[in-house]
Amino acid sequence: MVDFSDFDTRGYRTVDVATGYGRWVSTYEETVEDVMDLALLDELTEPPWQKLRRTADLGCGTGRTGAWLRGRGVTGTLDGVDLTPQMLAVAREKGVHDRLVEGDVRATGLESGAYDLVISSLIDEHLPDLAPYYAETWRLAADGAHCVVVAFHPHFIMASGMPTHFTDASGEHIAISTHVHLFSDHVTAALTAGWRLVEMREGIVDARWLARKPKWEKYRGHPVSAALVWRKETGAMGGAAMNGCVGARSNT
């Protein structure tokens, strides 16, 4: 396992996820660039957005992804789950979700086998272990469903030494607990759960980025984020079930 502390060049004071996003909420949407995640979603050829009947938006935050989904033509039921009450309050004001639940993406409490799409954006770096996340997405997914994961690229975390962070009202840069997950970690966890990879996109630091962050010129051409699309094949059995371990996954 790769430890972020081996690459950290910032040395910011670090807080846990709920504390960090609770404090970041007022400036979050003006800080996170659409090119980081929404631009990658725009490039995907799967899933069939306009045909989705039920979607689970895990780590829904302020509702950015939910708003994108509605703009893409998703008219079915959209349920959001997030750990941070302050972020959920902003999402509630947007009104794009049918239901918002305060909870852990690794143990959502949502209905099993009910969703055509399970999606998350920029949350994987906050999870110490990806296995419980992918096991939960598998549990939520109906046969033939997709799981879309937009991730902070491990290469960029390592090359820049930059954790997920924000600047508070006093001007202090504060890091939120960050973990490095190689793509082999994603593949191993997802395949073990039963998912099959059907599409992948990587976003690089390009002219769009440099127009917003000129100081990133030294990272030109480096991958900064990625989108992975997984599909639950009809009749497939998840890894936990195949091993007789249904209900035994860790939620820590």
VOPAGU-2260 file (C-alpha; in pm, 1 decimal, decimal comma):
REM VOPAGU-2260
SITE   aa  ch    i         X         Y         Z
SITE  MET   A    0       0,0       0,0       0,0
SITE  VAL   A    1     128,4     345,6     -93,9
SITE  ASP   A    2     139,1     594,5     194,1
SITE  PHE   A    3      66,3     957,3     104,4
SITE  SER   A    4     302,8    1079,3     377,9
SITE  ASP   A    5     592,9     952,7     165,9
SITE  PHE   A    6     501,3    1211,2    -101,1
SITE  ASP   A    7     355,3    1499,7      99,5
SITE  THR   A    8     531,8    1824,9       5,0
SITE  ARG   A    9     282,6    2059,4     170,5
SITE  GLY   A   10     282,1    1960,4     537,4
SITE  TYR   A   11     -62,0    2110,4     593,4
SITE  ARG   A   12    -249,0    2043,3     913,0
SITE  THR   A   13    -479,2    1750,3     839,9
SITE  VAL   A   14    -836,9    1695,8     954,6
SITE  ASP   A   15   -1083,1    1412,2     905,6
SITE  VAL   A   16   -1329,4    1403,5     617,7
SITE  ALA   A   17   -1641,6    1520,2     801,0
SITE  THR   A   18   -1458,6    1805,8     971,8
SITE  GLY   A   19   -1282,7    1913,7     654,6
SITE  TYR   A   20   -1581,6    1920,8     423,9
SITE  GLY   A   21   -1796,4    2077,4     692,5
SITE  ARG   A   22   -1554,7    2370,0     701,4
SITE  TRP   A   23   -1492,7    2379,4     324,7
SITE  VAL   A   24   -1858,6    2386,8     226,2
SITE  SER   A   25   -1895,9    2764,3     178,2
SITE  THR   A   26   -1621,8    2781,4     -87,3
SITE  TYR   A   27   -1624,1    2424,9    -219,8
SITE  GLU   A   28   -1804,2    2485,6    -548,2
SITE  GLU   A   29   -1591,2    2784,3    -640,8
SITE  THR   A   30   -1274,3    2587,1    -563,9
SITE  VAL   A   31   -1328,0    2254,5    -740,8
SITE  GLU   A   32   -1283,9    2294,0   -1115,5
SITE  ASP   A   33   -1538,3    2132,3   -1349,6
SITE  VAL   A   34   -1249,9    2011,8   -1567,0
SITE  MET   A   35   -1144,8    1789,5   -1276,8
SITE  ASP   A   36   -1454,6    1570,7   -1284,1
SITE  LEU   A   37   -1752,8    1695,9   -1484,9
SITE  ALA   A   38   -1545,7    1728,8   -1803,1
SITE  LEU   A   39   -1449,8    1362,1   -1773,4
SITE  LEU   A   40   -1812,0    1261,5   -1723,6
SITE  ASP   A   41   -1893,6    1451,9   -2043,4
SITE  GLU   A   42   -1653,4    1225,5   -2235,2
SITE  LEU   A   43   -1800,5     892,0   -2125,5
SITE  THR   A   44   -1995,0     677,4   -2370,8
SITE  GLU   A   45   -2149,5     466,7   -2092,8
SITE  PRO   A   46   -2385,1     446,1   -1910,5
SITE  PRO   A   47   -2701,4     541,9   -2107,0
SITE  TRP   A   48   -2775,3     849,3   -1892,5
SITE  GLN   A   49   -3124,3     924,9   -2022,4
SITE  LYS   A   50   -3245,1     567,8   -1965,9
SITE  LEU   A   51   -3151,9     548,6   -1598,7
SITE  ARG   A   52   -3443,5     477,5   -1367,6
SITE  ARG   A   53   -3266,5     492,0   -1029,7
SITE  THR   A   54   -2927,0     639,9    -944,6
SITE  ALA   A   55   -2729,2     639,7    -620,2
SITE  ASP   A   56   -2497,2     941,7    -590,5
SITE  LEU   A   57   -2244,8     841,0    -324,1
SITE  GLY   A   58   -2045,7    1119,0    -160,3
SITE  CYS   A   59   -2291,6    1356,6    -324,1
SITE  GLY   A   60   -2152,9    1660,8    -140,6
SITE  THR   A   61   -2313,1    1987,5    -245,7
SITE  GLY   A   62   -2495,8    1823,4    -534,4
SITE  ARG   A   63   -2253,3    1910,1    -816,7
SITE  THR   A   64   -2267,0    1561,6    -965,5
SITE  GLY   A   65   -2641,9    1539,6    -912,2
SITE  ALA   A   66   -2693,1    1867,4   -1098,5
SITE  TRP   A   67   -2472,7    1739,7   -1382,6
SITE  LEU   A   68   -2677,9    1419,4   -1400,8
SITE  ARG   A   69   -3002,8    1613,9   -1427,0
SITE  GLY   A   70   -2848,0    1834,2   -1694,1
SITE  ARG   A   71   -2744,3    1522,5   -1884,4
SITE  GLY   A   72   -3104,7    1407,3   -1900,8
SITE  VAL   A   73   -3131,7    1180,0   -1596,8
SITE  THR   A   74   -3499,6    1202,1   -1503,3
SITE  GLY   A   75   -3529,7     892,8   -1285,3
SITE  THR   A   76   -3501,7     872,1    -907,7
SITE  LEU   A   77   -3177,1    1019,0    -771,4
SITE  ASP   A   78   -3069,5     936,4    -415,6
SITE  GLY   A   79   -2767,8    1105,1    -256,2
SITE  VAL   A   80   -2553,2     992,1      35,0
SITE  ASP   A   81   -2290,7    1200,8     212,5
SITE  LEU   A   82   -2110,4    1199,1     544,9
SITE  THR   A   83   -2126,6    1575,0     602,1
SITE  PRO   A   84   -2450,4    1748,2     711,2
SITE  GLN   A   85   -2329,3    2090,0     591,5
SITE  MET   A   86   -2270,9    1958,8     239,0
SITE  LEU   A   87   -2610,1    1789,1     237,5
SITE  ALA   A   88   -2775,3    2117,1     336,6
SITE  VAL   A   89   -2637,3    2281,0      21,1
SITE  ALA   A   90   -2741,2    1982,1    -190,8
SITE  ARG   A   91   -3090,6    2005,1     -43,8
SITE  GLU   A   92   -3118,0    2367,0    -157,3
SITE  LYS   A   93   -3033,6    2260,0    -515,1
SITE  GLY   A   94   -3331,9    2028,1    -515,1
SITE  VAL   A   95   -3193,5    1784,3    -772,3
SITE  HIS   A   96   -3207,4    1474,0    -550,0
SITE  ASP   A   97   -3524,0    1288,3    -458,4
SITE  ARG   A   98   -3372,4    1174,5    -129,8
SITE  LEU   A   99   -3064,0    1275,6      66,6
SITE  VAL   A  100   -2917,5    1050,1     334,3
SITE  GLU   A  101   -2645,4    1128,5     585,7
SITE  GLY   A  102   -2424,0     823,4     588,4
SITE  ASP   A  103   -2107,2     638,5     491,8
SITE  VAL   A  104   -2053,9     543,6     126,1
SITE  ARG   A  105   -1928,4     205,1     246,1
SITE  ALA   A  106   -2251,4     126,1     433,3
SITE  THR   A  107   -2525,7     343,4     286,9
SITE  GLY   A  108   -2835,1     166,4     413,5
SITE  LEU   A  109   -2990,4     204,6      67,3
SITE  GLU   A  110   -3188,5     -76,5     -94,5
SITE  SER   A  111   -2995,9    -371,4    -237,1
SITE  GLY   A  112   -3006,6    -436,1    -611,9
SITE  ALA   A  113   -3216,1    -126,3    -675,2
SITE  TYR   A  114   -2996,5     107,8    -881,2
SITE  ASP   A  115   -2914,4     130,1   -1252,0
SITE  LEU   A  116   -2618,5     355,0   -1169,9
SITE  VAL   A  117   -2399,4     403,9    -866,3
SITE  ILE   A  118   -2173,7     705,9    -907,7
SITE  SER   A  119   -1915,7     889,3    -699,4
SITE  SER   A  120   -1678,9    1173,7    -770,3
SITE  LEU   A  121   -1355,3    1270,6    -593,9
SITE  ILE   A  122   -1410,1    1067,1    -280,2
SITE  ASP   A  123   -1190,7     759,3    -322,9
SITE  GLU   A  124    -877,6     934,6    -191,1
SITE  HIS   A  125   -1051,3     969,5     145,7
SITE  LEU   A  126   -1108,6     595,0     186,0
SITE  PRO   A  127    -829,4     396,2     354,8
SITE  ASP   A  128    -942,5      79,8     173,5
SITE  LEU   A  129   -1139,4      58,3    -151,9
SITE  ALA   A  130   -1276,8    -291,5     -98,7
SITE  PRO   A  131   -1571,8    -192,8     124,3
SITE  TYR   A  132   -1669,8      82,7    -119,5
SITE  TYR   A  133   -1677,2    -146,0    -423,9
SITE  ALA   A  134   -1857,5    -416,7    -226,3
SITE  GLU   A  135   -2125,7    -165,0    -131,1
SITE  THR   A  136   -2167,6     -36,9    -486,3
SITE  TRP   A  137   -2208,8    -396,2    -602,2
SITE  ARG   A  138   -2473,8    -455,9    -336,0
SITE  LEU   A  139   -2670,4    -149,8    -448,9
SITE  ALA   A  140   -2650,6    -225,9    -821,4
SITE  ALA   A  141   -2915,2    -407,1   -1021,6
SITE  ASP   A  142   -2813,7    -660,8   -1288,6
SITE  GLY   A  143   -2670,2    -473,2   -1585,3
SITE  ALA   A  144   -2609,8    -159,0   -1378,0
SITE  HIS   A  145   -2304,7      64,4   -1401,4
SITE  CYS   A  146   -2071,6     204,3   -1138,8
SITE  VAL   A  147   -1891,1     527,2   -1233,0
SITE  VAL   A  148   -1596,6     642,3   -1022,8
SITE  VAL   A  149   -1421,3     974,2   -1083,8
SITE  ALA   A  150   -1091,2     977,5    -897,3
SITE  PHE   A  151    -812,2    1218,6    -808,4
SITE  HIS   A  152    -535,0    1058,6   -1015,6
SITE  PRO   A  153    -275,9     876,8    -798,2
SITE  HIS   A  154       3,9     995,7   -1025,6
SITE  PHE   A  155     -81,8    1358,5    -961,3
SITE  ILE   A  156    -110,5    1310,9    -586,5
SITE  MET   A  157     234,8    1152,5    -587,1
SITE  ALA   A  158     402,5    1387,4    -836,8
SITE  SER   A  159     269,6    1706,2    -677,4
SITE  GLY   A  160     274,9    1591,3    -316,7
SITE  MET   A  161     -61,8    1764,2    -290,9
SITE  PRO   A  162    -340,5    1635,6     -64,8
SITE  THR   A  163    -702,8    1731,2    -104,8
SITE  HIS   A  164    -713,6    2063,9      77,3
SITE  PHE   A  165    -894,1    2393,6     121,5
SITE  THR   A  166    -820,7    2741,3     256,2
SITE  ASP   A  167   -1021,6    2845,3     560,0
SITE  ALA   A  168   -1146,1    3192,2     649,8
SITE  SER   A  169    -820,5    3274,1     828,1
SITE  GLY   A  170    -614,8    3189,4     519,0
SITE  GLU   A  171    -477,7    2862,1     655,3
SITE  HIS   A  172    -439,9    2574,8     409,1
SITE  ILE   A  173    -592,5    2264,4     564,6
SITE  ALA   A  174    -560,4    1911,6     427,3
SITE  ILE   A  175    -833,3    1651,7     440,6
SITE  SER   A  176    -717,5    1296,9     510,6
SITE  THR   A  177    -579,1    1171,2     177,5
SITE  HIS   A  178    -486,0     819,9      64,4
SITE  VAL   A  179    -310,4     709,8    -253,3
SITE  HIS   A  180    -487,8     433,7    -445,5
SITE  LEU   A  181    -310,1     301,5    -752,9
SITE  PHE   A  182    -533,5     191,1   -1036,8
SITE  SER   A  183    -434,0    -165,8    -958,4
SITE  ASP   A  184    -599,3    -109,1    -618,7
SITE  HIS   A  185    -920,3      -1,9    -792,0
SITE  VAL   A  186    -910,5    -295,3   -1032,1
SITE  THR   A  187    -839,7    -549,7    -761,6
SITE  ALA   A  188   -1116,0    -421,6    -532,5
SITE  ALA   A  189   -1370,8    -386,4    -813,0
SITE  LEU   A  190   -1300,8    -725,1    -973,4
SITE  THR   A  191   -1314,7    -892,3    -633,6
SITE  ALA   A  192   -1658,3    -739,2    -580,2
SITE  GLY   A  193   -1768,7    -868,6    -920,5
SITE  TRP   A  194   -1751,0    -559,4   -1143,5
SITE  ARG   A  195   -1620,2    -559,3   -1503,0
SITE  LEU   A  196   -1433,9    -257,0   -1638,8
SITE  VAL   A  197   -1594,6    -124,8   -1958,7
SITE  GLU   A  198   -1448,8     224,5   -2000,1
SITE  MET   A  199   -1179,2     451,3   -1860,0
SITE  ARG   A  200   -1079,8     813,2   -1924,8
SITE  GLU   A  201    -790,8    1016,7   -1787,1
SITE  GLY   A  202    -783,5    1394,0   -1768,3
SITE  ILE   A  203    -450,5    1571,0   -1808,2
SITE  VAL   A  204    -326,1    1915,4   -1715,4
SITE  ASP   A  205    -389,9    2099,0   -2042,2
SITE  ALA   A  206    -475,9    2447,7   -2165,8
SITE  ARG   A  207    -806,7    2441,1   -1981,8
SITE  TRP   A  208    -627,7    2377,8   -1655,0
SITE  LEU   A  209    -348,2    2625,9   -1717,6
SITE  ALA   A  210    -599,0    2901,6   -1791,0
SITE  ARG   A  211    -722,4    2853,0   -1435,9
SITE  LYS   A  212    -395,7    2757,1   -1267,1
SITE  PRO   A  213     -95,7    2908,9   -1452,8
SITE  LYS   A  214     139,6    2789,7   -1179,2
SITE  TRP   A  215      66,3    2434,0   -1287,9
SITE  GLU   A  216     270,5    2477,6   -1607,7
SITE  LYS   A  217     527,4    2236,8   -1462,5
SITE  TYR   A  218     253,9    1970,1   -1455,6
SITE  ARG   A  219     148,5    2017,8   -1818,4
SITE  GLY   A  220      64,2    1679,2   -1965,3
SITE  HIS   A  221      43,1    1504,4   -1628,7
SITE  PRO   A  222    -276,6    1308,1   -1556,1
SITE  VAL   A  223    -475,1    1478,0   -1280,2
SITE  SER   A  224    -800,3    1282,7   -1264,0
SITE  ALA   A  225    -962,3     971,8   -1408,0
SITE  ALA   A  226   -1303,8     819,3   -1465,9
SITE  LEU   A  227   -1363,4     443,8   -1446,3
SITE  VAL   A  228   -1686,3     280,9   -1563,2
SITE  TRP   A  229   -1777,7     -64,1   -1434,0
SITE  ARG   A  230   -2070,9    -286,1   -1530,5
SITE  LYS   A  231   -2251,9    -555,2   -1334,9
SITE  GLU   A  232   -2307,0    -836,2   -1581,9
SITE  THR   A  233   -2649,8    -997,1   -1569,8
SITE  GLY   A  234   -2643,8   -1300,8   -1345,5
SITE  ALA   A  235   -2291,2   -1235,4   -1220,6
SITE  MET   A  236   -2213,6   -1310,1    -858,4
SITE  GLY   A  237   -2002,9   -1077,9    -646,7
SITE  GLY   A  238   -1676,8   -1189,4    -493,0
SITE  ALA   A  239   -1816,8   -1181,8    -140,6
SITE  ALA   A  240   -2104,1   -1407,6    -239,3
SITE  MET   A  241   -1877,0   -1648,1    -427,9
SITE  ASN   A  242   -1667,1   -1682,6    -115,6
SITE  GLY   A  243   -1967,6   -1733,6     108,2
SITE  CYS   A  244   -1898,2   -1405,8     284,2
SITE  VAL   A  245   -2213,9   -1204,3     221,7
SITE  GLY   A  246   -2260,0    -957,9     506,3
SITE  ALA   A  247   -1905,5   -1003,4     633,5
SITE  ARG   A  248   -1735,5    -705,1     468,9
SITE  SER   A  249   -1568,8    -442,4     683,2
SITE  ASN   A  250   -1717,4     -93,9     713,6
SITE  THR   A  251   -1415,0      61,7     878,5
